[in-house]
Amino acid sequence: MPEETILTDDFLRELINVGEVDILIGVPTYNDAKTVGQVVQAIRAGLLKYFPRQRAVIINADGGSRDGSQELVRAASISDLQHASNVYALRTLHCVSTEYSGGPSSSVALHTILAAAELLQASSCAVIAPDSTNIEPGWIESLLRPVTRDGFDLVTPIYRRHKFDGLLIRNLLYPMNRALYLRRVREPFPLDFAFSGRLGTHFLGQDFWSQEPGRIGAEIYLTISAIAGEFRLAQSFLGPRSHVEYAASDLVPAMRRSVGVLFWSLDQNGSVWQKQAESQPVPTIGPDHELSSEPLRVNRKRLHEMFVRGVAELQPVLESILSQPTLAELQRAAALPEEDFRYSDDLWVRTTYEFASAYHKAVINRDHIVQALAPLYRGKAFTFLLENHDASPEEVESNVETLCMTFERQKPSLLEMWDGRK
């Protein structure tokens, strides 16, 4: 989407009235009235408490809400301190809301926020998700201080998660991104994050935005771009994040935004990810992981059923994507009773690498490739839930690390498939 359509005339006028700022906080919304007011108030409190001397603005990029989300954000704007208690700001905190065109898209929202940050010459920026209801004012310091004080360009979050939350991240996005791009970023698809104006300008200038991934997966590609561009990365522990229940129908869109863009990125960054080396840790403020094990209801049986049905119904599609030995193993696993079923790390890594290679070669429609991976991922998620049912948080972390090492160890097989030798 061209930048001139991102910054509408009305939005431009409001930004010009704000003038240059030191810090910009972006909040993307779409029908988030139930939570966004609380989130913006916490952002405001964090800015006033921890950055009272900086010129700051909150930018709301809205996808066409009809529940009053924009009005709630605008209500948080303050030009005086009448409603602030125990905080002292030396500068005005502005709050600007704009509605972008084309319907809700977190990527278009991020594009809007980046364009505003460049216009206002913000040196430090953050994006906070509108459903981050666990947010404390301290999150703003934890995310921004490494940028403002220590010169980092991208600060991704680490949350205290339930051991069965974030399964797509722990079973695919984190280990695969780590193996390919060699940086141990725990949340490569960040929900709440901070970045330097330097990185924002770099990312804004890429032709990524004119392509389909630029409309659906900007968050994970920002992480990848920061790694590929050798920007300085850090992670900051924020604490617990509210668990959001997603319907089964949400999985394919989530995989398009994350796994699909990760696959797509490999064609753009071949000279980066094809290096053979061990992954390296990322500087981390606070613990590099924290898990809880309170009771959480998950329908394992449903996951297994959808895996079995997917392997059967998608056989012609899977035959064009997977090697015969890998498909045969999956079919044997699908024929086992639920209590005997296991999707091993070795088989899962071979599966995902063969999918990545098939995506690169476009053996069928690329979107169909991503869709076909969804039922197989459900089989891996079922196994993760089963194997870690009684596991302690330490044991869960050890199992995730084992999967990461399997991705790293099998990386040469992807290189062979990529070059057409396998």
C-alpha positions as CSV (number, residue, x, y, z in Angstrom):
1,M,0.0,0.0,0.0
2,P,1.5,3.3,-1.0
3,E,2.5,5.5,1.9
4,E,0.4,8.4,0.8
5,T,-2.7,6.3,1.3
6,I,-1.5,5.3,4.8
7,L,-1.2,8.9,5.9
8,T,-4.5,10.5,5.1
9,D,-4.9,14.2,4.9
10,D,-6.7,14.4,8.2
11,F,-4.2,12.2,9.9
12,L,-1.3,14.2,8.5
13,R,-2.8,17.4,9.9
14,E,-3.1,15.9,13.3
15,L,0.5,14.7,13.2
16,I,1.8,18.1,12.1
17,N,0.0,19.6,15.1
18,V,1.8,17.2,17.3
19,G,5.3,18.0,15.9
20,E,8.4,16.1,16.5
21,V,8.5,13.6,19.4
22,D,11.0,11.4,21.2
23,I,8.7,8.4,21.9
24,L,5.8,7.0,19.9
25,I,3.5,4.2,21.2
26,G,1.3,2.5,18.6
27,V,-1.9,0.7,19.5
28,P,-3.6,-1.1,16.6
29,T,-7.4,-1.7,17.2
30,Y,-10.4,-3.4,15.7
31,N,-13.5,-3.6,17.8
32,D,-11.4,-3.8,21.0
33,A,-13.6,-1.5,23.2
34,K,-13.7,-4.1,26.0
35,T,-10.0,-3.8,26.6
36,V,-8.3,-0.9,24.8
37,G,-9.3,1.8,27.4
38,Q,-7.5,-0.1,30.1
39,V,-4.5,-0.7,27.9
40,V,-4.1,3.0,26.9
41,Q,-4.4,4.1,30.4
42,A,-1.6,1.8,31.4
43,I,0.5,3.1,28.5
44,R,-0.2,6.7,29.6
45,A,0.8,6.0,33.2
46,G,4.0,4.3,32.0
47,L,5.0,7.2,29.8
48,L,4.3,9.8,32.5
49,K,6.1,7.8,35.2
50,Y,9.2,6.5,33.4
51,F,9.6,9.1,30.6
52,P,8.3,12.4,32.0
53,R,10.9,14.5,30.1
54,Q,10.4,13.0,26.7
55,R,7.9,14.3,24.1
56,A,5.5,11.4,23.5
57,V,2.5,10.5,21.5
58,I,0.1,7.5,21.4
59,I,-1.0,6.6,17.9
60,N,-4.1,4.5,17.4
61,A,-4.4,2.8,14.0
62,D,-7.9,1.5,13.7
63,G,-9.2,-1.0,11.2
64,G,-12.8,0.3,11.1
65,S,-14.1,-0.4,14.6
66,R,-17.9,0.0,15.2
67,D,-17.8,-0.4,18.9
68,G,-16.3,2.9,20.0
69,S,-12.7,1.7,20.2
70,Q,-11.4,5.0,18.7
71,E,-13.4,7.1,21.0
72,L,-12.0,5.3,24.0
73,V,-8.5,5.9,22.8
74,R,-9.1,9.6,22.2
75,A,-10.5,9.9,25.7
76,A,-7.1,9.0,27.0
77,S,-5.5,12.1,25.4
78,I,-4.3,14.7,28.0
79,S,-3.0,18.2,27.5
80,D,-2.8,18.8,31.2
81,L,-2.3,16.8,34.3
82,Q,-5.7,17.2,36.0
83,H,-6.3,13.5,36.0
84,A,-2.8,12.3,36.6
85,S,-1.9,11.3,40.2
86,N,1.6,10.8,41.6
87,V,3.2,11.4,38.2
88,Y,4.8,14.6,36.9
89,A,5.2,15.2,33.2
90,L,7.2,18.1,31.9
91,R,5.7,17.8,28.4
92,T,2.3,17.2,26.8
93,L,1.3,13.7,26.0
94,H,-0.6,13.6,22.8
95,C,-3.0,10.9,21.6
96,V,-4.1,10.6,18.0
97,S,-6.4,8.1,16.4
98,T,-6.8,7.3,12.7
99,E,-8.8,4.8,10.7
100,Y,-6.9,3.2,7.8
101,S,-8.6,1.8,4.8
102,G,-9.1,-1.7,3.5
103,G,-10.5,-3.4,6.6
104,P,-8.7,-4.7,9.7
105,S,-5.1,-5.8,9.3
106,S,-2.5,-5.7,12.0
107,S,0.2,-5.3,9.3
108,V,-1.5,-2.3,7.8
109,A,-1.9,-0.9,11.3
110,L,1.9,-1.3,11.8
111,H,2.6,0.3,8.5
112,T,0.5,3.3,9.6
113,I,2.4,3.5,12.9
114,L,5.8,3.3,11.2
115,A,4.9,6.0,8.7
116,A,3.7,8.3,11.6
117,A,6.9,7.5,13.6
118,E,9.1,8.5,10.6
119,L,7.2,11.7,10.0
120,L,7.4,12.7,13.7
121,Q,11.1,11.6,13.8
122,A,10.5,9.4,16.9
123,S,13.8,7.9,18.0
124,S,12.1,5.2,20.1
125,C,8.8,3.4,19.4
126,A,6.7,0.6,20.8
127,V,3.6,-1.2,19.8
128,I,1.2,-2.6,22.4
129,A,-1.6,-5.0,21.5
130,P,-5.1,-3.9,22.4
131,D,-5.9,-7.1,24.3
132,S,-2.8,-6.9,26.6
133,T,-5.0,-6.6,29.6
134,N,-2.2,-7.8,32.0
135,I,-0.2,-4.7,31.0
136,E,1.4,-2.7,33.8
137,P,3.0,0.7,33.4
138,G,6.3,-1.0,33.9
139,W,5.9,-2.7,30.6
140,I,6.6,0.6,28.9
141,E,9.9,1.0,30.7
142,S,10.8,-2.7,30.1
143,L,10.3,-2.4,26.4
144,L,11.6,1.1,25.7
145,R,14.5,1.5,28.1
146,P,16.7,-0.9,26.2
147,V,16.1,1.3,23.1
148,T,16.4,4.7,24.7
149,R,19.3,3.9,27.0
150,D,21.2,1.0,25.6
151,G,20.9,1.5,21.9
152,F,19.0,-1.7,21.0
153,D,17.0,-1.6,17.8
154,L,14.3,-4.3,18.5
155,V,13.1,-5.4,21.9
156,T,10.7,-8.4,21.8
157,P,8.7,-9.6,24.8
158,I,9.0,-12.6,27.0
159,Y,5.9,-13.5,28.9
160,R,5.0,-15.7,31.8
161,R,2.9,-18.2,29.8
162,H,0.9,-21.3,30.8
163,K,2.8,-24.4,29.7
164,F,0.1,-25.1,27.1
165,D,-0.2,-21.6,25.8
166,G,1.6,-20.4,22.7
167,L,1.8,-23.9,21.2
168,L,2.4,-22.6,17.6
169,I,5.3,-20.5,18.8
170,R,7.0,-23.2,20.9
171,N,6.4,-26.0,18.4
172,L,7.2,-24.2,15.2
173,L,7.9,-20.5,15.0
174,Y,10.5,-20.2,17.7
175,P,12.5,-23.4,16.9
176,M,12.4,-23.0,13.1
177,N,13.2,-19.3,13.1
178,R,16.0,-20.0,15.6
179,A,17.5,-22.7,13.4
180,L,17.3,-20.8,10.2
181,Y,18.2,-17.2,11.3
182,L,20.5,-18.3,14.2
183,R,19.1,-16.0,16.9
184,R,17.1,-17.3,19.9
185,V,14.2,-14.9,19.8
186,R,11.5,-16.5,22.0
187,E,8.7,-14.5,20.5
188,P,9.5,-14.0,16.8
189,F,5.9,-12.9,16.1
190,P,5.8,-10.3,18.9
191,L,2.5,-8.9,20.2
192,D,4.1,-6.1,22.3
193,F,7.5,-4.8,21.2
194,A,9.7,-1.8,20.9
195,F,12.0,-0.6,18.1
196,S,14.3,2.2,17.3
197,G,13.5,4.9,14.8
198,R,16.5,3.7,12.8
199,L,15.0,0.2,12.4
200,G,11.5,1.6,11.7
201,T,12.8,3.7,8.8
202,H,14.7,0.7,7.5
203,F,11.7,-1.5,7.6
204,L,9.4,1.1,6.2
205,G,11.6,1.5,3.2
206,Q,11.4,-2.2,2.1
207,D,9.3,-3.3,-0.9
208,F,7.7,-5.9,1.4
209,W,4.7,-3.7,1.9
210,S,3.6,-3.9,-1.7
211,Q,3.4,-7.7,-1.5
212,E,0.8,-10.0,0.1
213,P,2.9,-10.8,3.2
214,G,3.1,-7.0,3.8
215,R,-0.6,-7.0,4.5
216,I,-0.7,-10.0,6.8
217,G,2.6,-10.7,8.5
218,A,4.5,-7.6,9.2
219,E,5.2,-8.5,12.9
220,I,7.3,-11.6,12.2
221,Y,9.0,-10.1,9.2
222,L,10.1,-7.1,11.3
223,T,11.9,-9.6,13.5
224,I,13.5,-11.3,10.5
225,S,14.4,-8.0,8.9
226,A,16.1,-6.9,12.1
227,I,18.2,-10.1,12.2
228,A,19.0,-10.0,8.4
229,G,20.0,-6.3,8.7
230,E,22.2,-7.0,11.7
231,F,20.4,-4.7,13.9
232,R,20.8,-5.0,17.7
233,L,18.2,-7.3,19.3
234,A,17.1,-7.8,22.9
235,Q,14.3,-9.4,24.8
236,S,12.6,-8.1,27.9
237,F,10.5,-10.0,30.4
238,L,7.1,-8.4,30.9
239,G,5.3,-10.9,33.2
240,P,2.1,-12.8,32.6
241,R,0.0,-12.2,29.5
242,S,-3.7,-12.8,29.5
243,H,-4.6,-16.1,27.8
244,V,-6.8,-15.6,24.8
245,E,-9.0,-18.5,23.6
246,Y,-9.0,-19.0,19.8
247,A,-11.5,-21.0,17.8
248,A,-10.2,-23.9,15.7
249,S,-11.1,-21.8,12.6
250,D,-8.5,-19.2,13.6
251,L,-5.6,-21.6,13.1
252,V,-5.2,-21.2,9.3
253,P,-5.3,-17.4,9.3
254,A,-2.7,-17.4,12.2
255,M,-0.5,-19.7,10.2
256,R,-0.7,-17.5,7.1
257,R,0.4,-14.5,9.2
258,S,3.3,-16.4,10.8
259,V,4.4,-19.6,9.2
260,G,3.5,-18.5,5.7
261,V,5.5,-15.3,6.0
262,L,8.4,-17.2,7.6
263,F,8.4,-19.6,4.6
264,W,8.2,-16.6,2.2
265,S,11.1,-14.8,3.9
266,L,13.5,-17.6,3.0
267,D,13.4,-16.6,-0.7
268,Q,14.1,-13.0,0.3
269,N,17.0,-13.8,2.7
270,G,18.8,-16.8,1.2
271,S,22.3,-15.4,1.9
272,V,21.4,-15.0,5.6
273,W,19.6,-18.2,6.6
274,Q,21.7,-20.6,4.5
275,K,24.7,-20.0,6.8
276,Q,25.7,-23.1,8.7
277,A,26.4,-22.1,12.3
278,E,25.0,-22.6,15.8
279,S,22.2,-20.3,17.0
280,Q,23.2,-17.6,19.4
281,P,21.3,-16.2,22.4
282,V,19.8,-12.8,22.4
283,P,20.5,-10.3,25.3
284,T,17.7,-10.7,27.7
285,I,16.5,-8.4,30.5
286,G,14.9,-10.7,33.2
287,P,14.3,-14.5,32.8
288,D,14.5,-15.9,29.3
289,H,11.4,-18.0,29.9
290,E,8.8,-18.6,32.6
291,L,6.0,-21.1,32.6
292,S,3.1,-21.8,34.9
293,S,1.1,-25.0,35.2
294,E,-2.3,-24.1,36.5
295,P,-5.2,-26.2,35.2
296,L,-6.1,-25.4,31.6
297,R,-8.7,-27.2,29.6
298,V,-7.6,-28.3,26.1
299,N,-9.5,-30.6,23.8
300,R,-6.8,-33.0,22.9
301,K,-9.2,-35.5,21.3
302,R,-10.4,-32.9,18.8
303,L,-6.8,-32.2,17.8
304,H,-6.1,-35.9,17.1
305,E,-9.4,-36.3,15.1
306,M,-8.5,-33.3,12.9
307,F,-5.0,-34.6,12.3
308,V,-6.3,-38.0,11.2
309,R,-9.0,-36.5,9.0
310,G,-6.5,-34.1,7.5
311,V,-4.0,-36.8,6.5
312,A,-6.8,-38.8,4.8
313,E,-8.6,-36.0,3.1
314,L,-5.5,-34.1,1.9
315,Q,-3.6,-37.2,0.6
316,P,-3.3,-35.9,-3.0
317,V,-2.1,-32.5,-1.7
318,L,0.4,-34.1,0.7
319,E,1.7,-36.3,-2.0
320,S,2.8,-33.2,-4.0
321,I,4.4,-31.6,-0.9
322,L,6.0,-34.4,1.1
323,S,8.5,-37.1,0.3
324,Q,7.1,-40.6,0.1
325,P,8.9,-41.8,3.3
326,T,7.6,-38.9,5.3
327,L,4.1,-39.2,4.0
328,A,4.1,-43.0,4.7
329,E,5.2,-42.3,8.3
330,L,2.4,-39.8,8.8
331,Q,-0.2,-42.3,7.4
332,R,1.1,-45.0,9.7
333,A,0.8,-42.6,12.7
334,A,-2.7,-41.6,11.6
335,A,-3.8,-45.3,11.6
336,L,-2.8,-45.8,15.2
337,P,-5.4,-45.5,18.0
338,E,-5.3,-42.2,19.9
339,E,-3.6,-43.6,23.0
340,D,-0.7,-44.9,20.8
341,F,-0.3,-41.9,18.6
342,R,3.0,-39.9,18.7
343,Y,4.3,-37.2,16.3
344,S,8.0,-37.4,17.0
345,D,10.3,-34.4,16.9
346,D,12.3,-35.9,14.0
347,L,9.2,-36.5,11.9
348,W,7.8,-33.1,12.7
349,V,11.0,-31.3,11.7
350,R,11.3,-33.3,8.4
351,T,7.6,-32.4,7.7
352,T,8.1,-28.7,8.2
353,Y,11.3,-28.5,6.2
354,E,9.7,-30.4,3.3
355,F,6.8,-28.0,3.5
356,A,9.2,-25.0,3.4
357,S,11.0,-26.5,0.4
358,A,7.6,-27.1,-1.4
359,Y,6.6,-23.5,-0.7
360,H,9.9,-22.3,-2.2
361,K,9.4,-24.4,-5.3
362,A,5.6,-23.5,-5.4
363,V,4.8,-27.1,-6.2
364,I,1.1,-26.2,-5.8
365,N,-0.6,-22.9,-4.7
366,R,1.5,-21.5,-1.8
367,D,-1.5,-20.7,0.3
368,H,-2.7,-24.3,-0.1
369,I,0.6,-25.5,1.2
370,V,0.2,-23.4,4.3
371,Q,-3.4,-24.6,4.8
372,A,-2.3,-28.2,4.4
373,L,0.2,-27.8,7.3
374,A,-2.5,-26.9,9.7
375,P,-3.9,-30.4,10.4
376,L,-0.4,-31.8,10.7
377,Y,0.5,-29.1,13.3
378,R,-2.6,-30.2,15.2
379,G,-1.1,-33.7,15.4
380,K,2.1,-32.2,16.8
381,A,0.2,-30.1,19.3
382,F,-1.7,-33.2,20.4
383,T,1.6,-34.9,21.1
384,F,3.0,-31.9,22.9
385,L,0.0,-31.8,25.2
386,L,0.1,-35.5,25.8
387,E,3.8,-35.7,26.6
388,N,3.8,-32.7,28.8
389,H,0.5,-33.3,30.7
390,D,2.3,-34.1,34.0
391,A,5.6,-32.3,33.2
392,S,7.0,-29.6,35.3
393,P,7.7,-26.2,33.7
394,E,11.4,-27.2,33.7
395,E,10.7,-30.4,31.9
396,V,8.5,-28.6,29.3
397,E,11.3,-26.1,28.7
398,S,13.8,-29.0,28.3
399,N,11.5,-30.7,25.7
400,V,11.2,-27.4,23.8
401,E,15.0,-27.1,23.7
402,T,15.3,-30.7,22.4
403,L,12.9,-29.8,19.6
404,C,15.0,-26.6,18.8
405,M,18.1,-28.7,18.6
406,T,16.4,-31.2,16.2
407,F,15.5,-28.2,13.9
408,E,19.1,-27.1,14.0
409,R,20.6,-30.5,13.5
410,Q,18.3,-31.2,10.5
411,K,18.9,-27.8,8.8
412,P,21.3,-29.3,6.2
413,S,18.4,-31.4,4.9
414,L,16.5,-28.2,4.0
415,L,19.6,-26.8,2.3
416,E,19.8,-30.0,0.2
417,M,16.1,-29.8,-0.8
418,W,16.5,-26.1,-1.5
419,D,19.2,-26.7,-4.0
420,G,17.3,-29.5,-5.6
421,R,19.8,-32.3,-4.7
422,K,17.2,-34.2,-2.6
